[in-house]
Amino acid sequence: MQEVMISDSSAGPYGIVAGPDGGLWITLVHGGRIARLAGDGSVEDHPLDNAASGPSIITAGPDGALWLTRNRDDRIGRITTDGKQSSFTVRGAPFGIATGADGALWFTEMNTDVIGRLTPDGEITEFPLPTTGGFPSMITPGADEAQWFTVNQAHAIGRITLDGQVTIHPLPTEGAAPVGITLGADGAVWFVEIGAGQVGRITTDGAVTEFPLPDRAARPHAITADPAGGCWFTEWATNRIAHITPAGQIEEHDLPTPSSEPHGITLAPDGDVYAALETGAVARLPR
């Protein structure tokens, strides 16, 4: 395991994604900036127009740019690989964001119980959820061309079709509080339960399987799929990156720096695993 410092500890690396340019793009949630980590270890820093904007989740868009949620100033940001920026105003603390099968950006609004859709040219549509105070969090495209998302305080997984039809699937475990979510190579959607210390799997017909972690207090936060059918996820409270196989076997890897607070996680094109550490670094686990 290796760590590369990309910012001071107060900036808070949070979301991370492999960009179309071969670099890793990272949100600095407390610093109001976006960082790009190149393969040679060099770092580019891109300040946003509002230092208090709270950039959170970042994703590769359908147009070759990176798109991100600005959780604290209610905007969706866009940054090109050469650093040009723009943004769009939304409501209610956007957090999760992902590209849908329709080529639009789909995002969650935590404070308004809304799923939003944003086209690359700026057209916004909002779809209210049937929950109140549900706290929709992260979102991913599913194998069925719908979007799947975690509903943190409703302890549920949601599904929304491209025309806005919503289904809510309550989880079996009380207090599950799911956050991270990803489409697995097996066609199911995988997610982590930060409140219950479990990894979950839900099929397109709504069947849920839950896998308890060795330490139920690990506070799993983000999850990403690997091509072999398993998933990688961060364990925020126990300072680890972990892997789960399709059968539920879990392997954990300690981070070198104590209390580094791992949040976002992604796979690079070469298969290496990268995690954003809120204490200022990016961890790399070679595969």
SVG drawing of the C-alpha trace seen along z (x, -y; Angstrom):
<svg xmlns="http://www.w3.org/2000/svg" viewBox="-45 -32 51 50">
<polyline fill="none" stroke="black" stroke-width="0.4" points="0.0,0.0 1.3,-3.4 0.1,-6.9 0.6,-10.2 -0.1,-13.5 -2.2,-15.7 -3.3,-18.4 -2.9,-19.7 -4.9,-17.7 -7.5,-20.5 -8.6,-20.3 -10.3,-16.8 -9.9,-14.6 -13.3,-13.0 -14.6,-11.8 -12.4,-10.2 -12.8,-8.9 -10.5,-7.9 -10.9,-10.5 -10.9,-9.9 -7.5,-11.6 -5.8,-8.8 -5.6,-11.0 -7.4,-10.6 -9.8,-13.5 -10.4,-14.1 -12.8,-16.5 -11.4,-18.4 -14.6,-18.8 -13.3,-21.3 -10.9,-23.1 -13.3,-24.0 -11.0,-22.6 -10.6,-19.8 -7.2,-17.9 -5.9,-15.9 -3.3,-13.2 -1.2,-12.1 0.5,-8.8 3.8,-10.3 2.6,-11.6 2.3,-15.2 -0.8,-17.1 -2.8,-19.8 -5.0,-22.0 -8.2,-23.6 -9.9,-26.0 -13.7,-26.4 -15.3,-29.8 -16.6,-29.3 -14.2,-27.9 -17.1,-26.9 -18.9,-25.0 -18.3,-21.5 -17.4,-19.5 -18.4,-15.9 -18.9,-13.2 -17.3,-13.3 -17.9,-11.2 -16.9,-11.0 -19.6,-12.5 -20.9,-11.5 -19.2,-14.5 -15.5,-13.8 -15.7,-16.2 -15.8,-15.5 -19.1,-16.4 -19.4,-16.9 -21.8,-17.8 -21.3,-21.0 -23.1,-20.0 -22.8,-23.3 -23.8,-25.8 -26.4,-23.8 -24.7,-23.5 -23.6,-20.8 -20.1,-21.5 -18.4,-20.6 -14.7,-20.7 -13.0,-19.7 -9.7,-17.8 -7.9,-21.1 -9.5,-22.8 -12.3,-24.9 -15.2,-25.1 -18.9,-25.8 -21.8,-25.0 -25.6,-24.8 -27.8,-25.7 -30.0,-23.0 -31.8,-22.7 -31.3,-20.8 -27.7,-19.8 -26.7,-17.6 -24.5,-14.7 -24.4,-11.6 -24.0,-11.9 -23.6,-9.4 -24.2,-9.2 -27.4,-7.4 -28.1,-5.2 -29.8,-8.2 -26.6,-10.2 -27.7,-12.6 -26.3,-13.2 -28.5,-11.9 -28.0,-13.2 -29.4,-13.1 -30.7,-16.1 -30.2,-15.1 -32.3,-17.8 -35.3,-17.8 -35.9,-14.0 -35.5,-14.6 -33.6,-12.8 -32.4,-15.2 -31.6,-14.8 -29.2,-17.2 -28.4,-17.1 -24.9,-18.2 -26.4,-21.4 -28.0,-22.3 -31.6,-21.2 -32.7,-20.1 -35.6,-17.9 -36.5,-16.9 -38.4,-13.8 -39.7,-13.9 -39.3,-10.7 -42.1,-9.2 -39.9,-9.5 -39.7,-12.4 -36.4,-13.0 -35.0,-10.0 -31.6,-11.6 -31.0,-10.1 -27.2,-9.7 -25.2,-8.0 -26.5,-6.9 -25.4,-4.5 -26.8,-3.3 -28.2,0.2 -28.1,3.1 -31.8,2.4 -31.2,-1.2 -32.7,-2.6 -30.8,-4.5 -30.4,-3.0 -29.6,-5.0 -29.2,-4.7 -31.8,-6.3 -29.7,-6.7 -32.2,-7.7 -35.0,-5.6 -32.6,-2.6 -33.6,-1.6 -32.5,-1.3 -34.3,-3.3 -34.8,-2.7 -35.9,-5.4 -36.6,-4.7 -35.6,-7.1 -39.1,-8.5 -39.1,-9.1 -41.0,-6.1 -39.7,-5.4 -39.6,-2.2 -38.3,-2.0 -36.9,1.2 -36.6,1.2 -33.6,3.1 -33.9,6.0 -31.5,4.6 -32.7,1.9 -30.5,-1.2 -28.6,-0.1 -28.0,-3.7 -26.7,-2.8 -24.3,-5.3 -22.1,-4.0 -23.6,-2.1 -22.3,-0.6 -23.3,1.6 -21.5,4.9 -20.1,7.0 -22.8,9.6 -25.6,7.2 -26.7,6.7 -26.3,3.4 -23.9,3.5 -24.0,1.1 -22.5,0.5 -24.4,0.0 -22.5,-2.5 -24.8,-2.1 -24.9,1.7 -21.4,2.6 -22.5,4.6 -22.2,4.9 -25.4,5.5 -26.5,6.7 -29.8,6.1 -31.0,7.7 -33.1,6.0 -36.2,7.8 -35.5,6.4 -34.0,9.4 -31.5,8.3 -28.6,10.2 -26.5,8.7 -22.9,9.7 -21.8,8.6 -18.3,7.3 -15.7,8.8 -16.0,5.6 -19.6,4.3 -18.3,0.9 -16.1,0.4 -18.4,-2.3 -18.1,-1.3 -18.6,-4.4 -18.0,-4.1 -17.9,-1.1 -16.8,-0.4 -17.0,2.7 -14.1,4.7 -14.3,6.6 -14.0,10.0 -17.4,9.7 -16.4,8.5 -16.3,5.0 -13.8,2.8 -15.0,0.5 -13.6,-1.8 -13.9,-1.2 -13.9,-4.7 -13.8,-3.9 -11.2,-1.1 -8.7,-2.7 -8.9,0.0 -9.7,0.7 -11.6,4.0 -12.7,6.4 -15.7,8.6 -16.1,11.5 -19.5,12.4 -19.9,15.1 -19.4,12.6 -15.8,13.4 -14.1,10.3 -10.4,9.4 -9.2,6.3 -6.1,4.1 -4.8,1.7 -3.8,-1.8 -0.3,-2.9 -1.2,-6.1 -3.4,-5.8 -6.8,-7.5 -6.6,-8.5 -10.4,-8.5 -10.8,-6.7 -13.8,-7.9 -14.1,-7.7 -12.7,-4.7 -12.2,-3.9 -10.3,-1.5 -7.9,-2.9 -7.7,-1.5 -4.7,0.6 -6.7,2.3 -5.0,0.6 -7.3,-0.5 -7.2,-4.1 -8.9,-5.7 -9.3,-9.3 -8.1,-9.9 -9.6,-12.9 -6.3,-13.5 -4.8,-14.7 -3.6,-11.7 -4.6,-9.2 -3.9,-5.6 -2.9,-3.2 -3.2,0.6 -1.5,2.3 -3.3,5.3"/>
</svg>
